[in-house]
Amino acid sequence: MEDKNYYKILGVGKNANEQEIKRAYRKLAMKYHPDRNRGDKNAEEQFKLINEAYAVLSDKEKRQKYDTFGSTGFHQRFSQEDIFRGFDFGDVLKDFGFSSDDIFGTLFGRGFKRKSHFGDFGARDPRYEYGSPWGEAFQRETRAPQKGDDVTYDLSVTMGEAAFGVDKKVSYRRDGKLEQITLKIPPGINSGKKLRISGKGSTGKKGGPRGDLFFRIHIEPHPLFQRQGDDLIIEKEVTLSQAALGAELEVSTLDGRRRVKIPAGTQSHTKLRLKNHGFPHFKGSGRGDGFVKVIVKTPKKLTQSQRKLFEELSGEGL
């Protein structure tokens, strides 16, 4: 779906007031009006976009929903019939000699005939004749039941809950009322993933079905682990002597404490693999791996005896 930035189309900021939006529209509509750019298809397309942008931004309710849902979300909820409903095409430009019919014909085709205004697009609401690709479809749409709006909430889960799954009780508001639901978090879920509960969104219009409820998952940062895909990175500090001579140490994993062997001569930032100690694969079998990232710790302060030992090592080329 094409992303339409209505503010950019009109050349105004998101905080522009009603008069600023109107002035910008008038200026651009005069510039790109087809009567002044005969045969110029680019100007005609630009003129259509300008009218669409103004139809949304000049209407407080539509503008608020556009700002809330963004371009993609707005166009998932509003058809072009919805966008232009209640918009009087000629009102802003009538003092320049352009009628509603001039603008209407450009936007929807000269074959569309009206007895007066197009349905409830204009100031009055007489019925209109067919003849446009929108005619019959719009009449059906205005009578048909309409599905309610979808509702989306953000939900934070711990890394453990995301890894192994959990049944989580969550509260949310629907149509102004507080409701509670038990949401099943599947193992291995990723941040940004949406979980859908059908029919738990806003009430439909004209007897239509309810919208859907979505929970967008956010995994809280963990103090020990970093997730990379389905692998987990576990940092472990070791001393210079442990890195040089080798050692066997305990590390934390999602499954509890595990012993890991640090080979002699291990370099800082070396990764040691712990097979199948990562995240479960989402909606699949198996798991990622854990990786112990060895951090060789250099002492900031030395005792006299430690300094002497290091000086001896330095004399040996270490």
C-alpha positions, 0 to 999 in steps of 0.5 A, spaced: 500 500 500 502 506 498 504 511 503 501 517 503 504 523 507 498 528 507 502 533 510 508 533 505 503 533 500 500 540 502 507 542 504 505 544 511 507 541 518 504 536 523 502 542 527 499 546 522 492 550 524 486 550 520 487 556 516 494 554 514 492 548 511 486 551 507 491 556 505 496 551 502 491 547 499 488 553 495 495 555 493 496 548 490 489 547 488 490 553 483 497 551 481 495 544 479 488 545 477 486 541 470 483 547 467 490 550 468 494 544 466 490 541 460 493 535 458 498 534 463 497 527 467 502 529 472 498 535 474 492 531 474 494 526 479 497 531 483 491 535 483 487 528 486 492 527 491 492 535 494 484 534 494 485 527 498 490 530 503 485 536 504 479 532 505 483 528 511 486 534 514 481 539 514 476 534 518 478 534 525 476 527 526 479 524 520 485 528 521 486 525 528 485 518 526 490 519 521 495 522 526 494 516 530 494 510 526 499 513 521 498 513 513 498 505 512 493 504 518 489 509 516 488 507 509 487 500 512 481 503 516 478 508 511 476 507 503 476 513 499 469 513 499 470 514 507 475 520 506 471 524 501 465 523 505 462 530 508 467 534 503 464 539 499 469 540 493 468 547 491 467 550 497 474 552 498 475 554 490 468 557 488 471 564 489 476 563 483 470 560 478 471 553 479 465 549 481 464 543 485 462 539 478 469 541 475 473 538 481 468 532 482 469 530 475 476 531 475 477 526 481 472 521 479 471 521 472 467 526 467 462 520 466 459 521 473 453 524 473 449 528 479 443 531 481 446 535 485 451 534 490 454 527 491 451 523 496 453 526 503 460 528 500 457 535 499 453 540 504 446 536 502 444 529 501 440 527 495 441 521 492 445 520 486 445 517 479 450 511 477 455 512 472 462 512 476 466 506 478 464 508 485 457 509 484 454 502 486 459 500 490 458 506 495 451 505 495 452 498 498 458 500 502 453 506 506 448 500 507 452 494 509 454 492 516 461 495 517 467 491 521 469 495 528 476 498 528 482 493 530 485 495 537 492 494 538 496 494 545 503 494 547 505 488 552 512 487 555 514 480 557 521 478 560 526 474 556 524 467 560 517 468 558 518 469 551 523 463 551 519 458 554 512 461 553 507 463 558 499 464 560 499 471 561 493 475 564 492 482 561 487 488 562 485 492 556 480 497 555 474 496 549 469 501 548 471 505 554 470 499 559 476 495 562 476 488 560 481 482 562 483 476 558 488 470 558 493 471 553 498 465 551 505 467 549 508 462 545 515 460 546 520 463 542 516 469 540 520 475 537 519 483 539 515 486 535 510 480 533 503 481 534 498 476 537 491 477 534 485 475 538 479 475 533 472 479 535 475 483 541 476 489 538 471 495 537 464 494 536 462 494 529 457 499 525 450 498 523 450 491 526 457 489 523 462 484 527 467 487 532 474 488 530 480 484 532 485 485 538 492 485 537 498 485 542 504 487 540 510 484 544 516 487 547 521 483 550 525 486 556 532 487 556 536 482 560 542 483 565 546 477 563 543 475 556 543 478 549 539 475 544 541 475 536 536 471 532 535 465 536 542 465 539 544 467 546 550 471 548 552 470 555 558 474 557 563 471 562 569 475 565 576 471 566 582 473 569 589 473 565 591 467 568 585 463 567 585 465 560 592 463 559 592 457 563 585 455 562 579 454 567 573 451 568 567 456 570 560 456 571 556 460 567 548 462 567 543 460 561 536 460 560 536 453 563 540 454 569 547 454 571 552 450 566 560 449 567 564 451 561 571 449 559 575 455 558 581 453 553 588 455 555 590 461 551 583 463 550 583 470 547 578 476 549 572 476 546 572 469 544 565 465 543 565 458 546 558 455 543 553 451 548 549 447 543 541 448 544 542 453 550 539 459 546 531 461 544 526 456 542 525 456 534 518 460 534 513 455 531 518 450 530 522 445 533 529 445 536 533 451 539 538 456 538 545 456 541 548 459 547 555 463 546 559 464 552 563 471 550 569 471 554 572 477 556 579 477 559 579 482 565 585 486 566 587 488 573 587 496 574 591 496 580 596 491 582 599 489 589 607 489 590 607 482 589 603 482 583 607 487 580 613 483 581 610 477 578 608 481 572 615 484 571 618 477 571 613 475 566 614 481 562 622 479 562 620 473 559 616 476 553 609 475 556 
